[in-house]
Amino acid sequence: MQAHHLFDLSSYRHASLFPTSEPVWSALQNLKIYMNTYDYTLKIPPEIKTGSLLADPLVFFEDRLQPAAAFSIDYGDTTKGRLCVKKNGQLCDGASVIMAGAILIGSRIEIGRGTLIEGGATIKAPAILGDQTEVRQGAYLRGYCLVGDRCVVGHCTEVKHTIFLDDAKAGHFAYLGDSILGNNANLGAGTKFANLKFTSENITFTKDSHFFDTGMRKFGAILGDHAQTGCNAVTNPGTILGKRAVLMPNTTALPGYHQDNDLIR
């Protein structure tokens, strides 16, 4: 089961994570090497102590962090490109904003153009945030989080060792560990992706009479393009939802592959 069965990677800037001849979960196995060798452009100045609460908001513009007091900011819809930052009346195209109260831990953090990190969010390196992405209040990115363009990591959402393709959204009270969200995938409030068996064995499953051993003890869920979960949905370790599949509210998905357009009740 390769990535092209689940995702359109034609415009995804990190498509090299998904080798065409390898199973789709190999992207998770490659993620640490990819992020450990990535060229991070955000340079955190020494006066900003990593791991400490930001006392004042910052603007990331022209490859450097600057005090936000020198700018005027209109907090429009970030994912629609409406975060508007101006200096002396001139639009600062592509400027990103880190609000006071956010916590950045470590230096390997990439922030795209027109991205917003709200107060109360905690981002632990390494982390890559794409363009026009919004990390909301109370979000916790625990490391090795790769988030695409126009994504949302929502209020009280915890993410760890996970990949968001473009326009993926985990808006409220979600947990994603060792998982992948496809383009335009959307999680209802309270969605949880379990990623470890009680027995701590490798995650395995069967598809079309073929047995797969992923070689991974921790493997949450992979959602294909436009897949969705309802509020308080839960996936067992090793769950794969095909394109446009829907996991209904208050429902637990069995592990294994669920086909394109499936409605899981």
Residue frames relative to the residue before (quaternion, step in Angstrom):
aa qw qx qy qz dx dy dz
M 1.0000 0.0000 0.0000 0.0000 0.00 0.00 0.00
Q 0.0978 -0.8334 0.5438 0.0130 3.57 -0.29 1.28
A 0.7180 -0.4783 0.3044 0.4039 3.52 -1.32 0.39
H 0.6438 0.5526 -0.3451 0.4013 3.61 0.97 -0.74
H 0.5664 0.5803 -0.3918 0.4346 3.59 1.22 -0.27
L 0.7764 0.3531 -0.1541 0.4988 3.58 1.17 -0.60
F 0.8219 0.2230 -0.0528 0.5215 3.58 1.02 -0.81
D 0.3035 -0.6498 0.6541 0.2405 3.48 -1.39 0.43
L 0.0985 -0.8357 0.5403 0.0048 3.59 -0.34 1.26
S 0.3594 0.7906 -0.4559 0.1946 3.59 1.26 0.06
S 0.7911 0.2592 -0.1541 0.5322 3.61 1.07 -0.60
Y 0.4868 0.6674 -0.4367 0.3563 3.60 1.25 0.14
R 0.4071 -0.7680 0.4385 0.2284 3.58 -0.54 1.14
H 0.7133 0.3946 -0.2499 0.5226 3.58 1.25 -0.27
A 0.2067 0.8324 -0.4919 0.1496 3.58 1.18 0.57
S 0.5750 0.6098 -0.3801 0.3913 3.61 1.13 -0.52
L 0.5203 0.6293 -0.4094 0.4069 3.59 1.25 -0.20
F 0.7392 0.3961 -0.1907 0.5102 3.57 1.19 -0.59
P 0.1798 -0.8000 0.5620 0.1088 3.64 0.07 1.20
T 0.5279 -0.6850 0.4053 0.2965 3.57 -0.85 0.99
S 0.7325 0.4322 -0.2394 0.4683 3.59 1.09 -0.64
E 0.6511 0.5159 -0.3089 0.4631 3.59 1.28 -0.10
P 0.6008 -0.5506 0.4141 0.4054 3.61 -1.19 0.39
V 0.6669 -0.5548 0.3226 0.3787 3.54 -1.14 0.68
W 0.6646 0.5167 -0.3224 0.4329 3.62 1.01 -0.69
S 0.4694 0.6649 -0.4591 0.3561 3.62 1.21 -0.09
A 0.5395 0.6101 -0.4102 0.4105 3.61 1.18 -0.42
L 0.6494 0.4977 -0.3206 0.4773 3.58 1.04 -0.70
Q 0.6481 0.5079 -0.3166 0.4708 3.58 1.07 -0.70
N 0.6982 0.4600 -0.2626 0.4817 3.59 1.17 -0.57
L 0.4939 0.7342 -0.3989 0.2406 3.55 1.22 -0.49
K 0.6706 0.5059 -0.3259 0.4338 3.61 0.85 -0.86
I 0.6505 0.5002 -0.3256 0.4697 3.60 0.91 -0.85
Y 0.6430 0.5353 -0.3219 0.4432 3.58 0.93 -0.91
M 0.7437 0.4170 -0.2383 0.4650 3.57 0.78 -1.00
N 0.6245 0.5388 -0.3465 0.4468 3.60 1.12 -0.51
T 0.7419 0.3729 -0.2131 0.5149 3.59 1.17 -0.49
Y 0.4419 0.7103 -0.4429 0.3226 3.60 1.29 0.09
D 0.3988 -0.7034 0.5374 0.2396 3.58 -1.12 0.68
Y 0.1565 -0.8208 0.5469 0.0517 3.57 -0.16 1.31
T 0.2955 -0.8003 0.5027 0.1394 3.57 -0.76 1.07
L 0.5901 0.5679 -0.3843 0.4261 3.60 1.15 -0.42
K 0.0918 -0.7864 0.6102 0.0282 3.56 -0.67 1.11
I 0.2329 -0.7911 0.5531 0.1185 3.56 -0.44 1.21
P 0.3834 -0.7476 0.4869 0.2387 3.63 -0.54 1.11
P 0.6332 -0.5902 0.3447 0.3632 3.59 -1.08 0.69
E 0.6187 0.5607 -0.3618 0.4145 3.61 1.10 -0.51
I 0.6484 0.4416 -0.3208 0.5307 3.58 1.28 -0.22
K 0.2360 -0.7972 0.5433 0.1163 3.56 -0.43 1.21
T 0.3686 -0.7260 0.5302 0.2367 3.56 -0.66 1.07
G 0.7519 0.3421 -0.2889 0.4839 3.52 -1.05 0.83
S 0.6623 0.4651 -0.3078 0.5003 3.58 1.27 -0.02
L 0.5873 -0.5768 0.4443 0.3536 3.52 -1.21 0.61
L 0.4082 -0.6979 0.5271 0.2616 3.57 -0.86 0.92
A 0.3461 -0.7648 0.5098 0.1881 3.56 -0.66 1.11
D 0.7969 0.1585 -0.0539 0.5805 3.56 1.09 -0.71
P 0.5412 -0.6224 0.4450 0.3489 3.60 -1.10 0.59
L 0.2079 -0.7707 0.5952 0.0921 3.52 -1.25 0.61
V 0.2248 -0.7278 0.6286 0.1569 3.52 -1.28 0.50
F 0.2153 -0.7496 0.6139 0.1221 3.56 -0.95 0.95
F 0.2255 0.7683 -0.5499 0.2375 3.53 -0.35 1.33
E 0.8323 0.0709 -0.1104 0.5386 3.53 -0.97 0.95
D 0.6799 -0.5572 0.2563 0.4020 3.52 0.97 1.10
R 0.7276 0.3405 -0.2872 0.5217 3.59 1.05 0.62
L 0.4707 -0.6489 0.5258 0.2844 3.51 -1.26 0.59
Q 0.0283 -0.8008 0.5974 -0.0320 3.56 -0.90 0.97
P 0.5783 -0.5757 0.4320 0.3840 3.62 -1.10 0.57
A 0.4636 -0.7166 0.4532 0.2573 3.56 -0.85 0.99
A 0.4925 0.6831 -0.4267 0.3298 3.60 1.21 -0.32
A 0.6656 0.5099 -0.2998 0.4552 3.58 1.16 -0.56
F 0.7008 0.4362 -0.2424 0.5097 3.60 1.29 -0.13
S 0.2785 -0.6752 0.6360 0.2491 3.53 -1.36 0.19
I 0.1292 -0.8194 0.5584 0.0084 3.56 -0.86 1.01
D 0.1297 -0.7441 0.6525 0.0613 3.54 -0.98 0.98
Y 0.2430 -0.8077 0.5257 0.1104 3.56 -0.41 1.27
G 0.0571 0.8002 -0.5886 0.1004 3.56 0.34 1.27
D 0.7425 -0.3886 0.2917 0.4610 3.57 -1.32 -0.10
T 0.3813 -0.7706 0.4665 0.2078 3.56 -0.31 1.29
T 0.7143 0.4814 -0.2746 0.4274 3.58 0.80 -0.99
K 0.6848 0.4199 -0.2819 0.5246 3.57 1.28 -0.18
G 0.5846 -0.6307 0.3496 0.3718 3.56 1.25 0.38
R 0.5268 0.6725 -0.3787 0.3562 3.57 1.21 0.41
L 0.4052 0.6327 -0.5275 0.3964 3.57 1.17 0.51
C 0.0596 -0.8452 0.5299 -0.0361 3.56 -0.24 1.32
V 0.0226 -0.7989 0.5995 -0.0423 3.56 -0.61 1.19
K 0.0243 -0.8036 0.5941 -0.0254 3.56 -0.83 1.05
K 0.1062 -0.7543 0.6431 0.0791 3.52 -1.29 0.53
N 0.8291 -0.0434 -0.0387 0.5561 3.54 -0.64 1.18
G 0.7218 -0.4617 0.2323 0.4603 3.53 1.04 0.85
Q 0.6354 0.5229 -0.3248 0.4662 3.58 1.28 -0.14
L 0.4841 -0.6721 0.4821 0.2855 3.56 -0.92 0.94
C 0.2331 -0.7437 0.6127 0.1305 3.56 -0.95 0.95
D 0.2146 -0.8324 0.4996 0.1069 3.54 0.22 1.30
G 0.8282 0.2005 -0.1698 0.4951 3.56 -0.81 1.05
A 0.4295 0.7043 -0.4726 0.3101 3.61 1.21 0.06
S 0.2060 -0.7632 0.6041 0.1010 3.55 -1.10 0.82
V 0.2723 -0.7776 0.5548 0.1158 3.56 -1.18 0.59
I 0.0998 -0.7373 0.6652 0.0635 3.54 -1.11 0.86
M 0.2994 -0.7943 0.5045 0.1580 3.56 -0.42 1.21
A 0.6227 -0.5227 0.4287 0.3940 3.55 -1.26 0.47
G 0.7345 0.3958 -0.3057 0.4586 3.56 -1.05 0.81
A 0.5384 0.5837 -0.4179 0.4414 3.58 1.27 -0.10
I 0.2181 -0.7529 0.6066 0.1331 3.57 -1.26 0.47
L 0.1004 -0.7652 0.6348 0.0369 3.55 -0.85 1.05
I 0.1104 -0.8016 0.5872 0.0198 3.57 -0.75 1.10
G 0.7984 0.1688 -0.1637 0.5543 3.57 -0.43 1.22
S 0.5079 -0.6910 0.4492 0.2505 3.54 -1.30 0.36
R 0.6387 0.5350 -0.3437 0.4333 3.62 1.14 -0.39
I 0.3393 0.7096 -0.5262 0.3231 3.52 0.37 1.34
E 0.1402 -0.7849 0.6017 0.0475 3.56 -0.82 1.05
I 0.0671 -0.7891 0.6104 0.0130 3.57 -0.86 0.99
G 0.3653 -0.7633 0.4978 0.1904 3.56 -0.67 1.12
R 0.6940 -0.4659 0.3654 0.4097 3.53 -1.36 -0.16
G 0.8522 0.1452 -0.1100 0.4904 3.55 -1.01 0.86
T 0.4459 0.7001 -0.4314 0.3533 3.57 1.18 0.62
L 0.2118 -0.7803 0.5808 0.0946 3.57 -1.11 0.72
I 0.0804 -0.7426 0.6638 0.0390 3.54 -1.04 0.96
E 0.2709 -0.8049 0.5095 0.1381 3.57 -0.43 1.20
G 0.6472 -0.5099 0.4026 0.3988 3.55 -1.31 0.37
G 0.7560 0.3548 -0.2801 0.4734 3.55 -1.05 0.82
A 0.5590 0.5712 -0.4045 0.4446 3.60 1.24 -0.14
T 0.1586 -0.7634 0.6194 0.0915 3.55 -1.15 0.70
I 0.0504 -0.7984 0.5998 -0.0181 3.56 -0.76 1.11
K 0.1331 -0.7971 0.5885 0.0243 3.53 -0.62 1.22
A 0.4415 -0.7048 0.4935 0.2547 3.55 -0.82 1.03
P 0.5890 -0.2061 -0.7776 -0.0774 1.42 -2.21 1.21
A 0.0109 0.7783 -0.6269 0.0324 3.51 -1.18 0.73
I 0.1122 -0.7643 0.6329 0.0518 3.55 -1.10 0.80
L 0.0617 -0.7841 0.6175 0.0005 3.56 -0.76 1.11
G 0.3855 -0.7526 0.4921 0.2068 3.57 -0.78 1.02
D 0.7250 -0.4124 0.3289 0.4429 3.55 -1.33 -0.28
Q 0.8651 0.1059 -0.0843 0.4831 3.55 -1.23 0.69
T 0.4108 0.6911 -0.4734 0.3598 3.53 1.07 0.85
E 0.2301 -0.7866 0.5646 0.0981 3.55 -1.08 0.76
V 0.1002 -0.7531 0.6493 0.0341 3.55 -0.85 1.09
R 0.2323 -0.8490 0.4654 0.0928 3.54 -0.24 1.29
Q 0.7426 -0.4208 0.3020 0.4245 3.52 -1.38 0.28
G 0.8278 0.2291 -0.1825 0.4785 3.56 -0.95 0.93
A 0.4732 0.6599 -0.4616 0.3571 3.62 1.20 -0.01
Y 0.1396 -0.7777 0.6098 0.0613 3.57 -1.13 0.71
L 0.0766 -0.7683 0.6355 0.0041 3.54 -0.59 1.23
R 0.2463 -0.8589 0.4418 0.0802 3.54 -0.22 1.37
G 0.7137 -0.4001 0.2669 0.5093 3.59 1.21 0.10
Y 0.8259 0.1140 -0.1525 0.5306 3.54 -1.13 0.85
C 0.3785 0.6744 -0.5188 0.3644 3.50 0.85 1.14
L 0.0620 -0.7855 0.6156 -0.0105 3.56 -0.73 1.12
V 0.0284 -0.8272 0.5568 -0.0696 3.53 -0.35 1.32
G 0.4012 -0.7629 0.4658 0.1999 3.58 -0.71 1.10
D 0.7241 -0.4048 0.3312 0.4496 3.55 -1.28 -0.47
R 0.8603 0.1366 -0.1146 0.4775 3.54 -1.23 0.71
C 0.3985 0.7118 -0.4739 0.3316 3.55 1.08 0.78
V 0.2296 -0.7338 0.6150 0.1745 3.54 -1.36 0.21
V 0.0664 -0.7159 0.6937 0.0434 3.52 -1.04 0.98
G 0.2312 -0.8854 0.3954 0.0794 3.49 -0.02 1.38
H 0.7837 -0.3394 0.2735 0.4424 3.48 -1.47 -0.05
C 0.8577 -0.0027 -0.0430 0.5123 3.57 -0.87 1.05
T 0.4310 0.6582 -0.4893 0.3763 3.55 1.05 0.79
E 0.1879 -0.7814 0.5902 0.0765 3.57 -0.88 1.01
V 0.0394 -0.7990 0.5988 -0.0382 3.55 -0.83 1.07
K 0.0481 0.7957 -0.5989 0.0767 3.55 -0.93 0.95
H 0.8520 -0.0623 0.0236 0.5192 3.57 -0.91 0.99
T 0.4652 0.6765 -0.4014 0.4060 3.52 0.83 1.11
I 0.2696 -0.7528 0.5863 0.1298 3.55 -1.22 0.67
F 0.1249 -0.7405 0.6561 0.0743 3.55 -0.99 0.96
L 0.2697 -0.7034 0.6268 0.1992 3.58 -0.92 0.86
D 0.7359 -0.4512 0.2625 0.4313 3.57 -1.24 0.24
D 0.8477 0.1803 -0.1699 0.4690 3.54 -1.18 0.84
A 0.4258 0.6768 -0.4887 0.3489 3.61 1.19 0.38
K 0.0967 -0.8202 0.5638 -0.0001 3.56 -1.00 0.84
A 0.0124 -0.7386 0.6738 -0.0177 3.51 -1.00 1.03
G 0.1218 -0.9119 0.3892 0.0466 3.49 0.50 1.31
H 0.8456 0.0670 0.0357 0.5284 3.61 0.91 -0.76
F 0.8932 -0.0570 0.0579 0.4422 3.56 -1.00 0.95
A 0.4109 0.7176 -0.4672 0.3131 3.60 0.98 0.80
Y 0.1727 -0.7287 0.6395 0.1741 3.55 -1.36 0.23
L 0.0126 0.7786 -0.6254 0.0508 3.55 -0.86 1.08
G 0.0849 0.7817 -0.6126 0.0807 3.55 -0.63 1.15
D 0.8538 0.0065 -0.0157 0.5203 3.58 -0.95 0.92
S 0.4936 0.6667 -0.3762 0.4127 3.52 0.98 0.98
I 0.2258 -0.7442 0.6104 0.1501 3.56 -1.34 0.22
L 0.1436 -0.7556 0.6335 0.0848 3.55 -1.01 0.92
G 0.3818 -0.7442 0.5063 0.2097 3.56 -0.80 1.02
N 0.7287 -0.3968 0.3173 0.4592 3.55 -1.33 0.03
N 0.8579 0.0604 -0.0818 0.5036 3.56 -0.92 1.02
A 0.3541 0.6942 -0.5414 0.3157 3.61 1.10 0.51
N 0.0967 -0.8089 0.5798 0.0147 3.56 -1.05 0.76
L 0.2040 -0.7826 0.5808 0.0930 3.55 -0.93 0.99
G 0.4043 -0.6911 0.5471 0.2442 3.54 -0.94 0.91
A 0.6819 -0.5036 0.3401 0.4072 3.55 -1.23 0.50
G 0.8272 0.2458 -0.1884 0.4688 3.55 -1.00 0.88
T 0.3802 0.7242 -0.4941 0.2945 3.61 1.22 0.24
K 0.0726 -0.7942 0.6032 0.0123 3.57 -0.97 0.89
F 0.1780 -0.7613 0.6174 0.0874 3.55 -0.95 1.00
A 0.2340 -0.7606 0.5906 0.1340 3.61 -0.33 1.21
N 0.1264 -0.8467 0.5164 0.0202 3.58 -0.87 0.91
L 0.7550 0.3033 -0.1856 0.5510 3.62 1.22 0.09
K 0.3949 -0.7096 0.5346 0.2338 3.56 -0.88 0.98
F 0.6077 -0.5364 0.4336 0.3935 3.56 -1.22 0.44
T 0.7086 0.4650 -0.2494 0.4684 3.58 1.06 -0.78
S 0.3599 -0.7683 0.4560 0.2687 3.61 1.32 -0.13
E 0.3803 0.7144 -0.4969 0.3132 3.60 1.14 0.60
N 0.6516 -0.4709 0.4041 0.4363 3.55 -1.31 0.18
I 0.4708 -0.6470 0.5199 0.2990 3.54 -1.17 0.66
T 0.0217 0.7936 -0.6049 0.0618 3.58 -0.78 1.08
F 0.0778 0.7811 -0.6194 0.0159 3.55 -1.24 0.39
T 0.3605 -0.7135 0.5624 0.2114 3.54 -1.35 0.25
K 0.0164 0.7724 -0.6346 0.0212 3.57 -1.04 0.86
D 0.8443 -0.0361 -0.0132 0.5345 3.57 -0.82 1.04
S 0.6929 -0.5008 0.2431 0.4582 3.57 0.97 1.02
H 0.5815 0.5451 -0.3886 0.4623 3.60 1.25 0.25
F 0.2983 -0.7584 0.5586 0.1544 3.55 -0.87 1.02
F 0.1032 -0.7935 0.5990 0.0289 3.56 -0.92 0.96
D 0.1016 -0.7248 0.6780 0.0681 3.53 -1.00 0.94
T 0.3260 -0.7949 0.4798 0.1782 3.59 -0.37 1.21
G 0.3897 -0.7203 0.4859 0.3053 3.57 1.18 -0.48
M 0.6464 0.5060 -0.3031 0.4840 3.57 1.30 0.14
R 0.3526 -0.7139 0.5660 0.2138 3.56 -0.96 0.90
K 0.7600 0.2569 -0.1477 0.5784 3.56 1.12 -0.68
F 0.2317 0.7307 -0.5970 0.2367 3.53 -0.59 1.22
G 0.2348 -0.8080 0.5280 0.1152 3.56 -0.45 1.20
A 0.7132 -0.3688 0.3130 0.5073 3.55 -0.24 -1.29
I 0.1788 -0.7239 0.6517 0.1389 3.51 -1.34 0.44
L 0.1073 -0.7935 0.5983 0.0309 3.56 -0.75 1.10
G 0.4091 -0.7191 0.5126 0.2295 3.55 -0.81 1.03
D 0.7365 -0.4056 0.3007 0.4502 3.56 -1.31 0.16
H 0.8600 0.1088 -0.1224 0.4833 3.55 -1.03 0.97
A 0.4085 0.6814 -0.5048 0.3376 3.63 1.15 0.37
Q 0.1377 -0.8045 0.5763 0.0417 3.57 -1.16 0.62
T 0.1505 -0.7340 0.6454 0.1487 3.51 -1.34 0.40
G 0.4250 -0.6783 0.5357 0.2688 3.54 -1.19 0.59
C 0.7201 -0.4341 0.3103 0.4435 3.55 -1.30 0.13
N 0.8589 0.1110 -0.1233 0.4845 3.54 -1.12 0.90
A 0.3407 0.7152 -0.5270 0.3077 3.57 1.09 0.69
V 0.1537 -0.7732 0.6116 0.0662 3.56 -1.21 0.64
T 0.1444 -0.7637 0.6186 0.1151 3.57 -1.08 0.70
N 0.4539 -0.6564 0.5349 0.2776 3.54 -1.12 0.75
P 0.6391 -0.5119 0.3803 0.4301 3.62 -1.16 0.38
G 0.8167 0.2265 -0.1840 0.4977 3.55 -0.93 0.96
T 0.3980 0.6964 -0.4960 0.3325 3.58 1.00 0.82
I 0.0520 -0.7794 0.6243 0.0123 3.58 -0.96 0.91
L 0.1328 -0.7819 0.6070 0.0497 3.55 -0.74 1.12
G 0.4234 -0.7192 0.4958 0.2402 3.56 -0.83 0.99
K 0.7337 -0.3969 0.3002 0.4627 3.55 -1.32 0.06
R 0.8656 0.0918 -0.1095 0.4798 3.54 -1.08 0.94
A 0.3792 0.7017 -0.5124 0.3183 3.60 1.18 0.38
V 0.1922 -0.7779 0.5922 0.0844 3.55 -1.18 0.68
L 0.1611 -0.7435 0.6440 0.0815 3.55 -0.92 1.03
M 0.3720 -0.7851 0.4537 0.1984 3.56 -0.41 1.24
P 0.6657 -0.5119 0.3541 0.4117 3.61 -1.20 0.44
N 0.8506 0.1506 -0.1301 0.4867 3.56 -1.23 0.68
T 0.5418 0.6049 -0.3914 0.4330 3.56 1.16 0.64
T 0.2529 -0.7446 0.5987 0.1521 3.55 -1.13 0.73
A 0.3038 -0.7622 0.5479 0.1632 3.58 -0.73 1.09
L 0.4340 -0.6669 0.5399 0.2745 3.55 -1.00 0.82
P 0.5642 -0.5960 0.4292 0.3771 3.60 -1.11 0.50
G 0.6000 0.5551 -0.4280 0.3856 3.54 -1.25 0.45
Y 0.6616 -0.5323 0.3818 0.3649 3.51 -1.38 -0.08
H 0.1145 -0.7535 0.6456 0.0478 3.54 -0.99 0.98
Q 0.4863 -0.7417 0.3876 0.2514 3.55 -0.61 1.18
D 0.6908 -0.4285 0.3814 0.4401 3.53 -1.37 0.22
N 0.8547 0.1581 -0.1444 0.4729 3.55 -1.12 0.86
D 0.3772 0.7236 -0.5027 0.2854 3.63 1.18 0.21
L 0.2009 -0.7226 0.6474 0.1357 3.53 -1.23 0.65
I 0.1243 -0.8256 0.5502 0.0139 3.56 -0.34 1.29
R 0.0946 -0.8206 0.5636 -0.0046 3.55 -0.51 1.27
